[in-house]
Amino acid sequence: MMECSYCGKKIEGVLPHKCKFCGLVHCHNHLLPESHNCVGLEEYKKRNQGRWKDASIFSSIKEYEDEEPEEMINKSKRNKHQISASKKHYKKQNFKEKIKNYFLDRYNDLTYWLKRREHHKYDYERRTSYLITTILIFVASLVGFSIFYSNATKLNEIELWIIKLGGVLILTSLFFAIKFGWRLGKEGINILKRQKNWLKYLIIILFIFLLWQGYTNKDTVLNPVFDTYNKTNFSLFAPVSLGNFSFETDSNSGSSDSSNSGGGWLGGGSGRDVNLIEQEILVLVNEERQNYGARDLTSKSHLDSFARSWSDKMISENFFEHSNLNFAYPSIAGENIGETPIHYNVVGCGSTYSNSQMAKCFVDGWIGSSGHHENMIDKRFSMTGIGVSCDSSKCRATQVFSG
């Protein structure tokens, strides 16, 4: 273990500092020439005083010009005597003084480390305008993305050949949000790196603590994120649409049920047919009734019409609740309603782009709810009506029961 040539302090935990002028090893408190009265530096100045004089850089050259060689030799001897005396004084200290000095050195090392930072501080004055511009564009991009996504259906109604205006605006705002969000993150790391050690590591520890809290409370923290992801209709992100092109000679071949077919370049819901979904729901419900010994339900047109009208109303007026059965149809004894997003990864269902999978998702949801399941397998019911209605992001279904 090496010792400081000036004070005799043992150098632990860090690399020793060797003076390039005198060649002696020093602790960080006595590294600078003015701290350990470096003889080598004086000789170096003497050898180069002519060059320094011409450059007019150092103001202390005059002192060395006035000194006689004999005075410089005497000063060198005095410095060596001081170093030797300091080492002897350290060795003569009693145990109590050594312990005291040891803890004082540890305290000095700690305070030095806590206050230490990178050589260049973060230039807030020069970077403030860049930070403000980046933050404003990032926030504006997020606000624009939210506005464009919530109004994408109306924006896509504006016909620009195959261009989907809503999809173009969504992707553009998302691009700028990612770009300037990345810049903001890099600038934040740049600021963090240039802070003093105590502040830098305090922020890192706080960040790790927040991550741990998020992991331990993932049901309340992550579930809302997944729910938002599952409810996101990614078909709205498509910048172009091929839904208006048809390779059939009959111009009416693609026009049936256009309001509920969904369409789009991504093709997620282009094959949706509410009639097929309703028929598949009836088949799945009757299969579930057979498992409990109940007879199959028979579809009635007037009940189907009522169920379809209620689903259409929930879609068009954007609400989700049961109808007033006793007032509208006194013969109806039970009602189930359901909502399923049109998405490639619905929780518990998977993709709902196909008609059969959409129907299965509705029925599985009703089976998982005790009240809805009781209506489904009630042996008193013999007739039913089923109605499904969809928009670009979701489908809502109504099933009514009668004896």
C-alpha positions as CSV (number, residue, x, y, z in Angstrom):
1,M,0.0,0.0,0.0
2,M,1.5,3.4,-1.0
3,E,1.8,6.5,1.1
4,C,1.6,10.2,0.3
5,S,5.2,11.5,0.0
6,Y,4.1,14.8,1.6
7,C,1.9,13.8,4.5
8,G,2.5,10.1,4.8
9,K,-1.2,9.2,4.4
10,K,-1.9,5.8,3.2
11,I,-3.7,5.8,-0.2
12,E,-6.5,3.3,-0.2
13,G,-9.4,2.6,-2.7
14,V,-8.1,4.9,-5.5
15,L,-5.1,5.0,-7.8
16,P,-2.1,6.9,-6.4
17,H,-1.4,10.2,-8.1
18,K,2.2,10.6,-9.4
19,C,3.5,14.1,-10.0
20,K,4.9,14.3,-13.5
21,F,7.4,17.0,-12.4
22,C,8.9,15.5,-9.2
23,G,8.0,11.9,-9.7
24,L,6.6,11.6,-6.1
25,V,3.3,9.9,-5.2
26,H,0.7,12.1,-3.4
27,C,-2.9,11.8,-2.1
28,H,-5.5,13.9,-3.8
29,N,-5.3,16.6,-1.1
30,H,-1.6,17.3,-1.9
31,L,-1.5,16.6,-5.6
32,L,-1.2,20.1,-6.9
33,P,2.2,21.8,-6.9
34,E,1.1,24.5,-4.5
35,S,0.1,21.7,-2.1
36,H,3.4,19.8,-2.0
37,N,5.9,22.5,-3.0
38,C,7.1,20.6,-6.1
39,V,10.8,21.0,-6.7
40,G,10.6,19.4,-10.1
41,L,8.1,22.1,-11.2
42,E,10.5,24.8,-10.2
43,E,13.3,23.2,-12.2
44,Y,10.9,22.8,-15.1
45,K,10.0,26.5,-15.0
46,K,13.7,27.4,-14.9
47,R,14.4,25.4,-18.0
48,N,11.5,26.9,-19.9
49,Q,11.4,30.4,-18.6
50,G,12.6,31.8,-21.9
51,R,9.8,30.2,-23.8
52,W,7.3,31.4,-21.2
53,K,8.7,34.9,-21.2
54,D,8.2,35.2,-25.0
55,A,4.6,33.8,-24.8
56,S,3.8,36.1,-21.8
57,I,1.5,33.5,-20.3
58,F,2.6,33.2,-16.7
59,S,2.8,36.2,-14.5
60,S,5.2,34.5,-12.0
61,I,8.2,34.3,-14.4
62,K,9.7,37.6,-13.1
63,E,10.2,36.0,-9.7
64,Y,12.2,33.2,-11.2
65,E,14.3,35.6,-13.3
66,D,15.2,37.6,-10.3
67,E,16.3,34.5,-8.2
68,E,19.9,33.5,-8.1
69,P,20.8,29.9,-8.8
70,E,22.0,29.6,-5.2
71,E,18.6,30.7,-3.8
72,M,16.9,28.1,-5.9
73,I,19.2,25.4,-4.6
74,N,18.4,26.5,-1.0
75,K,14.7,26.4,-1.7
76,S,15.0,22.9,-3.1
77,K,16.7,21.8,0.1
78,R,14.1,23.4,2.3
79,N,11.3,21.6,0.4
80,K,13.0,18.2,0.8
81,H,13.5,19.0,4.5
82,Q,9.7,19.9,4.9
83,I,8.6,16.6,3.2
84,S,10.9,14.6,5.5
85,A,9.7,16.5,8.6
86,S,6.1,15.9,7.7
87,K,6.6,12.1,7.3
88,K,8.5,12.0,10.7
89,H,5.7,14.0,12.4
90,Y,3.1,11.5,11.0
91,K,5.0,8.5,12.4
92,K,5.4,10.1,15.8
93,Q,1.6,10.6,16.2
94,N,0.0,8.6,19.0
95,F,-2.7,6.0,18.4
96,K,-5.5,8.4,19.3
97,E,-4.3,11.0,16.9
98,K,-3.9,8.4,14.1
99,I,-7.5,7.2,14.6
100,K,-8.7,10.8,14.6
101,N,-6.8,11.6,11.4
102,Y,-8.0,8.4,9.8
103,F,-11.7,9.2,10.3
104,L,-11.0,12.8,9.2
105,D,-9.4,11.5,6.0
106,R,-12.4,9.2,5.4
107,Y,-14.7,12.1,5.9
108,N,-12.7,14.3,3.6
109,D,-12.7,11.5,1.0
110,L,-16.5,11.1,1.3
111,T,-17.2,14.8,1.0
112,Y,-14.9,15.0,-2.0
113,W,-16.6,12.1,-3.7
114,L,-20.1,13.5,-3.0
115,K,-19.3,16.9,-4.5
116,R,-17.3,15.5,-7.4
117,R,-18.8,15.9,-10.9
118,E,-17.7,15.7,-14.5
119,H,-15.2,18.3,-15.5
120,H,-17.7,20.3,-17.6
121,K,-20.9,21.4,-15.9
122,Y,-24.1,21.4,-17.9
123,D,-24.4,24.7,-19.7
124,Y,-28.0,25.7,-18.8
125,E,-27.7,29.1,-20.3
126,R,-26.7,27.8,-23.7
127,R,-29.0,24.8,-23.8
128,T,-32.2,26.4,-22.3
129,S,-33.7,27.4,-25.6
130,Y,-33.0,23.9,-27.1
131,L,-34.7,22.3,-24.1
132,I,-37.7,24.5,-24.2
133,T,-38.1,24.0,-28.0
134,T,-37.8,20.2,-27.6
135,I,-40.3,20.1,-24.7
136,L,-42.9,22.2,-26.6
137,I,-42.7,20.2,-29.8
138,F,-42.9,16.9,-27.8
139,V,-46.0,18.0,-25.9
140,A,-47.6,19.5,-29.0
141,S,-47.0,16.1,-30.8
142,L,-48.7,14.2,-28.0
143,V,-51.7,16.5,-27.9
144,G,-52.0,16.4,-31.7
145,F,-51.8,12.6,-31.6
146,S,-54.6,12.4,-29.0
147,I,-56.8,14.8,-31.0
148,F,-56.2,13.1,-34.4
149,Y,-56.8,9.6,-33.0
150,S,-60.0,10.5,-31.2
151,N,-61.3,12.1,-34.5
152,A,-59.8,9.7,-36.9
153,T,-63.1,8.3,-38.1
154,K,-64.4,11.7,-39.1
155,L,-61.1,12.7,-40.6
156,N,-61.0,9.5,-42.8
157,E,-64.4,10.5,-44.2
158,I,-62.6,13.3,-46.1
159,E,-61.9,11.7,-49.5
160,L,-58.4,12.3,-50.9
161,W,-58.2,9.4,-53.4
162,I,-56.6,6.5,-51.4
163,I,-55.2,8.8,-48.7
164,K,-56.6,8.4,-45.3
165,L,-56.2,11.9,-43.7
166,G,-56.7,10.6,-40.2
167,G,-54.0,7.9,-40.6
168,V,-51.5,10.4,-42.1
169,L,-52.0,12.9,-39.3
170,I,-51.8,10.2,-36.6
171,L,-48.5,8.8,-38.0
172,T,-47.1,12.3,-38.5
173,S,-47.8,13.3,-34.9
174,L,-46.5,10.0,-33.6
175,F,-43.3,10.4,-35.6
176,F,-42.6,13.8,-34.1
177,A,-43.6,12.6,-30.6
178,I,-41.0,9.7,-30.8
179,K,-38.3,11.9,-32.4
180,F,-38.5,14.7,-29.8
181,G,-39.2,12.3,-27.0
182,W,-35.9,10.6,-27.8
183,R,-34.1,13.9,-27.9
184,L,-35.6,14.9,-24.5
185,G,-34.5,11.6,-23.0
186,K,-30.9,12.0,-24.2
187,E,-30.8,15.6,-22.9
188,G,-32.1,14.4,-19.5
189,I,-29.4,11.8,-19.3
190,N,-26.9,14.4,-20.3
191,I,-28.0,16.7,-17.5
192,L,-28.0,13.8,-15.0
193,K,-24.4,12.8,-15.9
194,R,-23.1,16.3,-15.1
195,Q,-24.6,16.6,-11.6
196,K,-22.7,16.2,-8.4
197,N,-22.4,12.6,-7.3
198,W,-24.8,13.0,-4.4
199,L,-27.6,14.3,-6.6
200,K,-26.9,11.9,-9.5
201,Y,-27.1,8.8,-7.4
202,L,-30.0,10.0,-5.4
203,I,-32.0,10.3,-8.6
204,I,-30.9,6.9,-9.7
205,I,-31.9,5.3,-6.4
206,L,-35.3,7.1,-6.6
207,F,-35.8,5.8,-10.1
208,I,-35.1,2.2,-9.1
209,F,-37.5,2.6,-6.1
210,L,-40.3,3.7,-8.5
211,L,-39.6,0.8,-10.8
212,W,-39.8,-1.6,-7.8
213,Q,-43.1,0.0,-6.7
214,G,-44.5,-0.3,-10.2
215,Y,-43.5,-4.0,-10.3
216,T,-45.0,-4.8,-6.9
217,N,-48.2,-3.0,-7.8
218,K,-48.4,-4.2,-11.4
219,D,-52.1,-5.0,-11.2
220,T,-52.9,-1.3,-10.7
221,V,-50.0,0.2,-12.7
222,L,-49.7,-2.1,-15.7
223,N,-53.3,-3.2,-16.2
224,P,-54.5,0.2,-17.3
225,V,-51.7,0.3,-19.8
226,F,-52.6,-3.0,-21.3
227,D,-56.3,-2.0,-21.3
228,T,-55.5,1.1,-23.2
229,Y,-53.3,-0.9,-25.6
230,N,-56.1,-3.5,-26.2
231,K,-58.7,-0.7,-26.8
232,T,-56.5,1.0,-29.4
233,N,-57.7,0.6,-32.9
234,F,-54.5,0.2,-34.9
235,S,-56.5,0.1,-38.2
236,L,-56.8,3.9,-37.8
237,F,-53.1,4.3,-38.2
238,A,-53.2,3.2,-41.9
239,P,-52.2,6.2,-44.1
240,V,-53.9,4.8,-47.3
241,S,-57.0,2.7,-47.9
242,L,-57.7,0.2,-50.7
243,G,-61.2,-0.4,-49.5
244,N,-62.7,1.6,-52.4
245,F,-61.2,-0.6,-55.1
246,S,-63.1,-3.7,-56.3
247,F,-62.1,-6.3,-58.8
248,E,-65.7,-7.5,-59.3
249,T,-67.7,-6.5,-62.4
250,D,-70.8,-6.1,-60.4
251,S,-70.7,-2.6,-58.8
252,N,-73.2,-3.7,-56.0
253,S,-71.2,-6.8,-55.0
254,G,-69.3,-4.9,-52.2
255,S,-71.9,-2.6,-51.0
256,S,-73.9,-4.8,-48.7
257,D,-73.7,-3.9,-45.0
258,S,-71.0,-1.3,-45.7
259,S,-71.7,0.5,-42.4
260,N,-70.8,-2.5,-40.4
261,S,-68.0,-4.1,-42.5
262,G,-65.2,-1.9,-41.2
263,G,-62.9,-2.0,-44.3
264,G,-59.5,-0.5,-44.5
265,W,-56.0,-1.1,-45.9
266,L,-55.0,-3.2,-42.9
267,G,-57.9,-5.4,-43.5
268,G,-58.6,-6.0,-39.8
269,G,-62.4,-6.0,-40.0
270,S,-63.0,-6.1,-43.7
271,G,-64.9,-9.5,-43.4
272,R,-67.3,-8.5,-40.6
273,D,-70.9,-9.5,-41.2
274,V,-73.3,-8.8,-38.3
275,N,-75.8,-11.4,-39.6
276,L,-73.2,-14.1,-39.4
277,I,-72.1,-13.0,-36.0
278,E,-75.7,-13.1,-34.8
279,Q,-76.2,-16.6,-36.2
280,E,-72.9,-17.8,-34.6
281,I,-73.9,-16.4,-31.2
282,L,-77.2,-18.4,-31.3
283,V,-75.3,-21.6,-32.1
284,L,-72.9,-21.1,-29.2
285,V,-75.6,-20.1,-26.8
286,N,-77.6,-23.3,-27.6
287,E,-74.5,-25.4,-27.2
288,E,-74.0,-23.9,-23.7
289,R,-77.7,-24.6,-22.9
290,Q,-77.4,-28.2,-23.9
291,N,-74.6,-28.6,-21.4
292,Y,-77.1,-27.8,-18.7
293,G,-80.1,-29.8,-20.1
294,A,-82.0,-26.7,-21.4
295,R,-83.8,-26.8,-24.8
296,D,-82.5,-24.8,-27.7
297,L,-83.7,-21.3,-28.1
298,T,-85.6,-20.3,-31.3
299,S,-84.9,-17.0,-33.0
300,K,-87.9,-14.7,-33.5
301,S,-87.9,-11.9,-36.0
302,H,-89.6,-9.3,-33.8
303,L,-87.2,-10.0,-31.0
304,D,-84.2,-9.9,-33.4
305,S,-85.5,-6.5,-34.7
306,F,-85.7,-5.1,-31.2
307,A,-82.2,-6.4,-30.2
308,R,-80.7,-5.0,-33.4
309,S,-82.3,-1.6,-33.0
310,W,-81.0,-1.4,-29.4
311,S,-77.5,-2.3,-30.5
312,D,-77.7,0.3,-33.3
313,K,-78.8,2.9,-30.8
314,M,-75.9,2.1,-28.4
315,I,-73.4,2.5,-31.3
316,S,-74.9,5.6,-32.8
317,E,-75.5,7.4,-29.5
318,N,-72.3,6.1,-27.9
319,F,-73.7,4.6,-24.7
320,F,-73.7,1.1,-23.1
321,E,-76.6,0.1,-20.9
322,H,-79.7,-2.2,-20.7
323,S,-83.0,-1.2,-22.3
324,N,-86.2,-0.6,-20.4
325,L,-87.6,-4.0,-21.2
326,N,-90.9,-3.8,-19.3
327,F,-91.9,-0.6,-21.1
328,A,-90.7,-1.6,-24.6
329,Y,-91.6,-5.4,-24.7
330,P,-93.5,-6.7,-21.7
331,S,-93.0,-10.3,-23.1
332,I,-89.2,-10.1,-22.7
333,A,-88.0,-11.7,-19.5
334,G,-84.2,-11.3,-19.8
335,E,-81.6,-9.4,-21.6
336,N,-77.8,-9.7,-22.1
337,I,-75.6,-6.9,-23.6
338,G,-71.9,-7.0,-24.5
339,E,-69.2,-5.0,-26.0
340,T,-66.0,-6.3,-27.8
341,P,-63.2,-4.2,-29.4
342,I,-62.2,-5.0,-32.9
343,H,-58.5,-5.8,-32.3
344,Y,-56.0,-8.5,-33.0
345,N,-55.3,-9.2,-29.3
346,V,-58.3,-8.8,-27.1
347,V,-57.7,-10.1,-23.5
348,G,-59.3,-13.5,-23.1
349,C,-60.4,-13.7,-26.8
350,G,-57.4,-13.0,-29.0
351,S,-58.2,-11.7,-32.5
352,T,-61.7,-10.5,-33.1
353,Y,-61.3,-9.7,-36.8
354,S,-63.3,-12.8,-37.9
355,N,-67.0,-13.2,-37.5
356,S,-66.8,-16.5,-35.6
357,Q,-64.2,-15.1,-33.2
358,M,-66.2,-12.0,-32.5
359,A,-69.3,-14.1,-31.7
360,K,-67.3,-16.4,-29.4
361,C,-65.8,-13.5,-27.6
362,F,-69.4,-12.2,-26.8
363,V,-70.6,-15.6,-25.6
364,D,-67.5,-16.3,-23.5
365,G,-67.9,-12.9,-21.8
366,W,-71.5,-13.8,-20.9
367,I,-70.5,-17.2,-19.7
368,G,-68.0,-15.6,-17.4
369,S,-70.6,-13.3,-15.8
370,S,-73.0,-15.1,-13.4
371,G,-76.1,-12.9,-14.2
372,H,-75.6,-13.2,-17.9
373,H,-75.0,-16.9,-17.7
374,E,-78.1,-17.5,-15.7
375,N,-80.2,-15.8,-18.5
376,M,-78.4,-17.9,-21.1
377,I,-79.1,-21.4,-19.5
378,D,-82.6,-20.5,-17.9
379,K,-84.9,-23.4,-18.8
380,R,-87.9,-21.2,-18.7
381,F,-86.8,-19.4,-21.9
382,S,-87.6,-20.8,-25.3
383,M,-87.3,-17.8,-27.7
384,T,-84.6,-15.3,-28.3
385,G,-83.6,-12.3,-30.3
386,I,-80.0,-11.3,-31.1
387,G,-78.8,-8.0,-32.6
388,V,-75.2,-6.9,-33.3
389,S,-74.0,-3.5,-34.5
390,C,-70.4,-2.3,-35.1
391,D,-68.4,0.8,-35.9
392,S,-64.8,1.1,-36.9
393,S,-63.4,0.1,-33.5
394,K,-65.9,-2.1,-31.6
395,C,-69.1,-4.2,-31.8
396,R,-72.0,-4.2,-29.3
397,A,-74.5,-7.1,-29.0
398,T,-77.9,-7.4,-27.5
399,Q,-79.7,-10.8,-26.7
400,V,-83.2,-10.8,-25.3
401,F,-85.0,-13.9,-23.9
402,S,-88.7,-14.8,-23.8
403,G,-90.7,-17.8,-22.5
